[in-house]
Every structure is written in C-alpha cells, then in structure tokens.
Amino acid sequence: MKKFISAPILLFCGMTLAGCGLLPWSLTAQVPVDSSVQQANESGSNQEDQFIRVIPQGPRVGMTAVQLVQGFLDASAAAEADHAVARDYLTGEAAARWIPEAGVQVFKGTPALTLTGTTVQFSAPLEGRISENGNYSPVQGESTLNAKFTLVRQEGQWRIEQLPQGLALSTVDVQRAYRSLSVFYFNPQFNTLVPDSRMIAVPGNGLATGLMEALLAGPTQWLAPAVRNSFALGVGLNFDNVPIENGVATVDLTADAGAASDETRRQMAQQIVWTLRQVPEVRAVSITSGGQLFAIPGVPIPIPRDQWPQIDPSGLSQGASAVVATWSGVLQLNRQNTLRLTGNPSVANSTLTKVVSNKNAGMLAGIDVLGRVWSTTVDAKPTWSNLPITRAVQWLDYDPGGGLWIWGEVGGLAVWDAPGPLKNIPVVGLPARSRAIKAVPSRDGSRVALVVRSGTNTSLYLARIEQDIETNIRTISAPIKLARSVTSVTDVDWSGANSIALIGRTGAGALQVFDLDLALGTLVAQGGPDGPDSIASAPGLPVLISAKDGLIYQLDAGSWTSRINAWSPSYPS
C-alpha cells in the first residue's frame, strides 16, 4: 500500500504556496487543543520520530454524530495500517468500501459540521486537490469543499455508513503528518539526477520504504516528459519494507530487475542511493533482486551514500566562482577574491553588458552594447569570437550541456549549439498575450525558470524542458506561475536543485531578492541594496546581485556587503 503523496516537483503545491496562500506548509501550525489527535513527544534515531507524530484516537462511547465525524476526520491523517483507526469510525461495510488512496481534498481551518437527521454536512474552504496519482491541483480563487456523511446507530453508538472516497485533510494535518522529500530520476543525457518532490507519510511504513515506493512508482505526470527512469515498468519492491540495520538500508527489488544490463543496474543503484541518502541513519545501501545479489562492476557492497557525487543535481562544487563584467573585461569572483579572466572583445562598441559561463564546456559568452554575441574558451589565452547570430540579443545563458540560450525582442527565444545553426525554442502553454523574456535552465537541464511579460508586468513561471537528444531540439512546455504575490520580476537564477532566487517586489514595495523553495513552497524575502537588477545564485554559494549604483553586492550569512564595481554576476551553469 503506497503511503506517499506526490506532486510534480511538489510542483503545483510548492509553486503556488507563497503567492496564492495555497497549502502553506511553511506556516507555523496551530494544533487544535480539542482535536482527537494527540501529539507524541518522541525522540530517537529514526528520522520519522523527529517529526510531530499523529496518534489517532478511536471512537469513544457516547460520541454525538458530529463528534464522531470530527474524530474520523482527525484520525484520517494517520496512515498506519491502512488508516486502521479511521476505519473504526465506519460500519464494517463502509470500512470495506472506503479507499483512502482515491485522492485528497485539502481544506483550510476547522470545518463546519452540521447535523440534519442522520446526516452530517461538512463545509470548509477548499485549498486544493491531490489526485489519485498524486498530482496536486490548486484552487484558483475562492472555493468551498462540501461533503456529506450518513450515520447509523450500531449497538447504541454512531457509525458512518456512507462517506466520500479518498481523504479530506486540513493543511495542518498535512503539515504534521507528511514530510517533503525527493526521489530522483535522470536528465535525458543520464549524467545528472533530477529531484521530484513527494510528501511522504510520517511514520507510515518508514521513510526509507515510503521513498522507495515513491521512486518505483515513477516520475510525476508533469515531470515525466523531461526526465528518464532506469527502472523498467513493473519493477517494484520484493517485500514492502526497506529495513535499516547498522546504518545499511536493504532494498530487495523484484526478480525482474536482475535482468538489466550492467549500465542500467548502475543507473538504478544511483537513483536508489541518492533517494535513500536523505534518511539520516542511512550510511550505505545494499541492493538485491529477488533475494539475489544485485552486483554492479566496480561498485562496493554495500554502496556508500556518497558513492556518486558527479551526478549531484545541484551541479556545482562549493568552490565554484562567479563571473562579472567590467569596463575592462571579465573577472572571476569567489567569496574573498577576484581574478581577471579576459578583456573585452577587441573591436569598437564591444563592452559586454552581460556575461555567462559553462563549467562543462569551459566557455564564456557575452552580449555587447550592440546586442552582438561573443564567446571564448576559459584558458590561459582566451580569444573572443563573434558568433554568427544575426538578430540583436538582449539576454543569454548557458544550459548545462553547453547550449547557449538567447532572447531578443525580434526572434524571441532560441539556442545556439556550436557550431550552429541557431534553433528557435518554442514555449507552449503560456497565457494569451504573454511572452517569456528570460529562460534560465536548471543545472540538471530538465526544468527552466521563466520571466514572463504580460502587458507591463513580469512574473515568475516554472516549466519543463523536453529535449530530443538526436536533434538537440528543445521545447519549453507546461509552464506554471509561481510566487504570485511577487510582481515586477527582473531576473532569476537557480539557488539550488529545487529552489529559485529572484528579484521582484510585493505590493508597492521596493525591488528586493526572494528565495523560493519549490518543494516546501516557502518564499523568503532577503532584502538587498537599492535598485537590484541582476542576480546570480548557486547551491551553497553567496547570492550576488548588481545594483543601479554600479556595484556587485554579496549576501553571506544574512548580510549584504558590496564587493566590486561591476555588473552581470553569473555562476556557471
């Protein structure tokens, strides 16, 4: 029995939280003191014990019809033993018919329960819906969840005879009963992992078991076209349990997994190890198939949790440096020092207004004041070349494979894969009269953060990248608006594998820096100097912005400090 709720990257839930007030996991939960759910104050090495445990109470003698329905709703948040305690509130026939996995209605606050005869009417503000396959769909605007529970008396006590299928959970229930974690799939090149956020029931069958069930269920519908899964259809857990002993998690896959090639076995193991390394007590993973050794040439048994750092979805080392543009050329900037990389191109009007770099290809690229695009290798003697791109370019960035993404008012969004030609990138699914003016690929190459212009406003969207490996043709599809409370978005970057830094404003406030966690939906305001216009962000590295006073500012340990006279900061893609 699966005990997880998935959403495309928590995709819909995480993305709309901060802006729309939907599913505010980040808010401090106020647990009702009159609830029939009690909190357990437990501690221990098991990670699920570090969270608020939902301990449901069964029905009590003498409960009124309304109290019984409220008790059932409270107990529904506890997934143990297939919601065994919640089923005690039902008649035997109703308990047999009820399917909790049929979907989740997420409501806000305390529901109104009204008794009419033997029927209890439920009403509460509806926040969103989680479908049977785990996709979260937020409610746009105001909506109300209405439901009906029909009761009968059995041996003098009320029991629920008829009820809706699925679960009705409050945002508080979800916050305390589930934890946001990721399962991992590959980008199309099979060289970097991509996180896919899920809500795992705590404790449920255990975090390790829940994560493996989620991983083997496959990527969410939204993310699936952008990623690759090494597990063949039908591969599952041989036993519905992933035990952890002495720091080693044992994953026994079904016997059909053993038929995979050595390379596919390696990829399967990489997905498993990166997924289970989120459980703190897991130090290594032992994989079997049908009880038999799942051998991978050159890989130790058990597999250490840090076995494959090269497929890290964050994509950068802690020692990575940014590049910035100056009047005299391009500088490399780390936490404390600056290093001159190269001058500007040696032709008239070639001062660079924007520079970007790519770690895999070892390349720099830039736009000059006339909108021309230049590139050079990063070596001892860099030499700028003017790329044969005939359109004027206002913005550019690299994707992790070395493709140079550009945008111009004429021609729109396109990509240059050396040696060319330039290929347009279609953007499918934006609202009418909206246009993407910046598109920053994630460092795993599967998703893209968009700055979208609609009329005079600019907003943040997230979309997936669908790429044909043979032709290198990319399509941006299924865009979703994020952080709806933030307007006038001027620039974005990926601060982590599942988080985005952006410059924008809320209400009539000044432009400032925000960080959006795509899994949890938290939107954190980080301030900034007056007039920020360009941002660079990367996992574990200081946020850099350029401002209208001509300085680069750095955010480190919660404080902004000025670094250097320069503009256009950028971390490697």
N, C-alpha and C positions, 0 to 999 in steps of 0.2 A: 504494500500500500504506500503510495507516494505521500510524503509529508512536507511538501515544499510548495511555495507559490512563486512562480516565475513571472517576470515581466521583461519585455525586450529591453535589456540593459537596465533594468527597472525602468526601462525605457520610458514608458508613458508615465509611470508613477513618479519616478525620480525627476523627470524633466519638468513636470508642471507644478511640483510641490510649492517651491518658493514663490512662484509668481501667481499661482491661482488659489493658494490656500488648500490644495488638494493633498490628502494623505500627509499631514505634516509630521513625519516621523521625528523630525529634529526638535519638535516642541517638547517641553517637559510634561510628562503625563501626570495628570491628577487622577489617581486611582480612587473611585468612589468608595467611601467608607462603609456604605450599606450594601455593597456588592456581595454576592455569594461566592465570589472568587477571592481567595486569600493569597497573600504573598508569602513565599518561603524565603527566609533569610539563610541561604546555604552558602557554603564555600567548599572548595575542593579543587583538585587538579583538572577535573573535567570542565571544558570550557562552557558547556551549557549551564553549569552550576553558577557561573559568574553573571548570569542574567536573572531578571525577575522571573521566577517560576510561577506559572499559572497552575494553581492547585484547586481544581473544581470541587464543589460540594454537591452531593447528590440531593434529591428531593427530600424535604422534611415532612413529617406528619403534620397535617393541618394547614398546609400552604393554601392560600387562595389561588384562584385561577391566574390572576395577574402575577402573583409572586412566583408561581410555577413557570410561567413563560419567561419571566425575567431570569430565573435560575437557569433555565435551559439556554438562554442567550449567553449568559455569563460562562456556563460550562462549555459552550461550543468552541471557545478559544483554546481548550486543552485537547491536543490531537492524540494523546497517548491511547494506545489500544483501540484505534479507530473510533475515537470520540466516545469511549465506553460510558463515561459518566453522563455525558449529554444524552445518550440513548436511554438512560434510566428515567428520564422525564417523559418518555414516549410510551405509548402502548406497545406491546410486542409486535403487532402488525406494522405499526408506524416505524418502529425501530428497524425492522427488516427492509422497509421500503426506502428509508431515508438514505440519500447518497451525499455525504458532505463534500465530496470532490466535484460536485456538479457546478461549482463556481462560487464566488464570494461577492456579496453585496457589502460594500464598505460605507458605513454611516458615521455621522459626526454627533458627538454628545450623547445624552441619555434619551432613549426613545420614549415616545408617549404610548402607553399601553392602555387601551380602553376595552372594558368588558361589556359585551352585549349578549345576553343569554349565555350560551356556552362557547361563544367566540370571542377571542381577544384580538383586537385590531392593533397592529404595530404601525407607527409612523415616526420617521426621523429624516433629517436632511441627508440626502444621498451624496457621497463624495466620489464614488467611482465603482466600477465593476471589474472583477477578475474572472476571466472566462475559465472554462473547464480546462483548457490547455495552458492556463497561467498568464495570458496576456491581460495587462491592466488597461482599462479604458476610462479615463477621467470624464466626469460630467462637466460639460461646459455650461456655465451659468448655474442657476439655482434649480434643484430638483429634489423631489421627496421620494423616499422609499416607503412604500406601503405594503404590508403583508398581513395575512390572516392565519390565525392558529385556532383550530377547532378542538375542544377538550371534551373528555368524557370522565365519568367517575368510575374508578375501579377499587373495590373494597373500601369505599368511602373516601378515596383520595383522587385528586385531579390528575389526569394524564393527558398528554397531547395526542390526539388521534389523527389529525391532518395538519400538515405544515408544508411550506415551500421546500423544494430541493435545494441543496447547497448550504452555504453558511451566510449568516449576517453578522459581521464583526465590526465593532467600532474601531476608530483609529487608535484608541488607547489599547484595545485588545491586540491589534496587530503589532503595535509598538512593543508591547511587553512579551508577546508570545512568539515573535519571529525575529530573526537576525538577518541582516543584509550581508550576503557573501557573494562570491563569484565562482562560476565554473568557467573553464577555459576551452576555447576552440582555436583553430589556426586561421591565419590570414590565407589568401589564395596561394601564396608562394610557399606556405608551410615553413616559414622561417621565424615567425613571431606569433605569440599567443594573443588572443583577443578575449577580454573579460565579458562575461554575460551574467548580469546580476540576478540573484534569486533571493526570495525570502524563505529561509529555512526554519522550520518549526523547532522551537527550543522547549523541552529537550527532544520531543518526538522520538525517533529511533536513534538519536545521537547525531551530532553534527557531521561526523565522517560518513555515516550511512546516508543521511539526507543529501549531502553534497554529491556522493556517488550516484544516487538515484537521479538527482537533477542533471548531472553530467551525461548519464547514459540515456536520458530522455531526449537529448538533442538540443540544439540551439533554439531560441525563441523564434517565432514566426517573423518578427521584424528583422532580426539579425541574420537569419539563416542564409539569405542570398549573398551576404558579404563575407561569409566565413566557410571554413572547411572542417569536417569532422572525421577523424580517423577511425571511429567505431562504425563497423558495418551494422546495417539495420538488423535488429533482433539481438545484438549482444547486450547482455544485462548482467546483474549480479547472480552468481550461482546460489547464494544464500542472501536473504535480505538483512545483512548485517555486515558492518566493517569494524571488526574488533581492533582495539589498540592495546597492545601489551608491551611494556618496557619501551614505550616511545615508537613502536613499529606498528603501523596500520596494515592490516592484511586484507587485500582486495582479491576475492575469488570471483573471476569472471566466468560466464558460461563457457562451455567447452568449445563453441564455435569460434571464440576469439583466438584460440590456439592455431587456427588455420591461416592467420595473417602472415604476411612476409615480415622479414626482419625489420625493414624500414617502417612498415605500418605498426609493428609492435613497439618500436621506439616512439613513434608519434603518439600511440595510445598511452604509453607509460608517461610521456611528457605531460599530456593532458591530466592524467590521474595525479601525478606528483604535485604539479602546480596547483591543482584544485585542493588537494588534501593538506598542503603545507600551510593553509590558513588556520587549521586546527592547531592550537599552540603545543599540545602534547605530542603531536606527530613529528618525530625526528627522522623517520625513514619509512619507506613503503615497500611491502612485499606483495608481489602480484603473482597470482596463479590463475589457471584456466581449467575449469572442471576439476580442481584439486591438484592439477599437474603444474610443474614449474613453468613459468612464463619467461623463458630465457631471452635475453637481448644481448647480442655480441658486444663485448667491451663495456657493459654496464654492471656495476657491482650489485650484489644481492645481500641485504635489502638495498633499495635505492635511496641514497641520502636526499633530504628535502631540497638541498641546494645543488642538485646534480646538473641542472641545465640553465645557468644564468643567461646564456646567449639568446634565449627565446623570451626574455623578460618583456612583457607588453609595454612597460614604461619606456623602454628603448634607449635610455641614456644612462651613463655611469655618473656617479656623484662628482667626478672630476671634470665633467664637461664644461666647456666655456662658451659664452655667447659671442656674437659679433655685433659691432655697431659701426655706423657710418659717421665720418667726419669730413671736414673740408679737405683734408689732406689724404684721405683714403680710408681703409677698413682696419679697425682694431679688434683684437681678441680681448674679451673681458671675462675674468673669473672673480671670485669673491673678493680678492685683495688687490690683484694686479692687472695691468694692461700690457698688451703686446701688439706691436704693429705687424699686420699681416701683409698688406699691399697698399699701393697708392690707388688713385682713381684711374680709369682708362685715360690714355694719353692722347685724347682728341678734345676739341673745343666742346664746351657745354656738356661735359661728361661727369660732373659732380653727381654722386649717387644719392638718390633720395631714399632708397630702401635697399637693404642687403639681407640675404638669407644664406644658409649653409646646409649641406647634407653630409652626414657623417659617413654613410656607406659609400657614396660616390667620391667623397673627398673634394667637393665642389663648393665654390662660392658663386652667387649670382646677384645681380643688382639692376635697378632701374635708374637711369639718369634723368636729368631735368627735362629732357625732350621726350621721355617715355620710351627710350630705346632700352633693350635688354642686353646685359653683358654677363659673361660667365668666365670663370678661371678655375684651374685646379688649385688646391691648397698645398703648395710645396715650397721649396726653397726659392724658386724664381717664378712666382705666379705671373701669368700673362693674360690680360683680358681679351676676350673675343666678343665681337658684336654678333649676337645670334640673328639669323635671317628671319626675324619676325617683323612683318611689315606694319602691323597695327600698333597704335600707341597704347602703352601699358601703364596702368595706374597702380597695380598691386601684383605681387608674386609670392610664391612659397614653394618649397620642395615637398614632395611626398617621400616616404622612407625608401622607395625604390630608386630615387634619383630623378623622377619625373618633375619637371618644373611647371607648376600651375601658375597661370597668369589670368588677369582680368583687365579689360578695358571697356570704356563706355561704348566704343564701337567694337563689336565682335563678341563681347561677353566673356564667358569663362572657357579656357582652353588649357591644354597641357602640351609641353614640349618634351618628347623623349628623344634624346640625342641618337642619331643625327637628324631627327625630324622625320616627317613634316609636323607642323602644328595640328593638333586634333582638338576639335570642339568637345566640351564636356556638357552633355545635356543635364538639366536639372528638372526632374519630373516630380510634380506634386505640390509645388508652391501655390499659395493663393493667387487668384487673378490680380493682375497689375502689381505683382511683387517680383523682385529680381535679386538674385544673390550677387553681392558686390565683393565679397571676400569668401574664400573657402579654404579652411585650414585642415588638412588631413591629420588624423590621429597618427601617432608614431607606430601603430600596428598596421596602418593603411586600410582599415576596414570601415572607418567612420569619418565624418567630416563635420566640423563646426562652421556654420554659415552665418555671415552677417547679411541680413536680408532687408532690402529697402522697399518700403511700401509707402508711397506718397513722400512725405517729408520725414517719416520716422524710420529708424533702423532697429531691427530686433535680432535676437539670437535664435538660431534653429540648429537642430541636430539631424543629420541624415546619414544614410549608409552609402558606401561606395561599392558598386557592382562592377567588377573588372573582368574582362576577357583576357586570360593570360596569353593566348596566342597572338591576339591583335593589339593588346595593351589599350583597348578602348575602355574608358571608364564612363559610368553613368551614375549620377547622384540621384537617389530615389528616397521615397517615403520620409520627407522632411517633417519634423515635429518642432513646434515652437516651444522654447524653454524660457524659464525665468521671465514670465510675462509682466512682472512688475517693473522690470528694467527696460528703459527706453533709451533712445539715442545711443545705441551701441556703436562704438567706433572701431574696436579691434578685439580680437580673441586669440587665445592660444591654449594648448593642452597643458594643464598643470600636473596631470597625472594620467595613468591609463584610463581612468574613469572620472576625470574631473576637468573642468574648463575654467580658465581665467578670462575675464572680460572687463572692458571699460564701458561704462554706461551710467545712467542716473535713474533714480526712483523719484517719481513725482516731479516737483520743481527743484529738486536738489541739484548740487553740482556734480559734474562727472567725477567718478571715482572707480576704484578697482573692486571687483567682486570675484569670489571663487565659488563655483557651482559643483557640488558633488552629485554626479549623475545617478549613483546608486541610492544614496540616502535622501537626495533632494534638498540638502541644506545649501542655502545661499548666504555666504558670509561677506559682509562689506569690509573692505580692507583699507578704505581711505585713499590717500595719495596726495601729491602736490597739486597745485592749481594747474588746470588745463592739461591733463594727461591725454596723449593722442595715439600712442603705440605701445604694445605690451609684448613681453617675452616671458614665458613661463615653462618650467620643466620639473619633473618629479625630484624632490629633494634639493632643489636649487633655488636661489633667491629670485623673486619676481622682479623684473626690470621694466621700467616704463620711461618713455621720453615725454617731455612736457614742453609747454609753449615757451618756457624761458630758455630752451636750448640745452637743457641738462638731462642726463640719464640719472634716474633715481632707482635705488635698490631697496627692496623690502626684505629684511632679515631679522628674525627674532621679534617680529611685530612692529618694527620701527623703520620708517623711510629715511634714507640718507642719500645725499647727492654724490655722484661718482665722478662724472666727466662731462665736458662739453661734447655732445654727440647726439645722434638720433637713430631711429630704426633699430632698436635692440632685437636680437633674434637668437634663440637657441637652435642647435642642429635638429633637423627633422629625422 
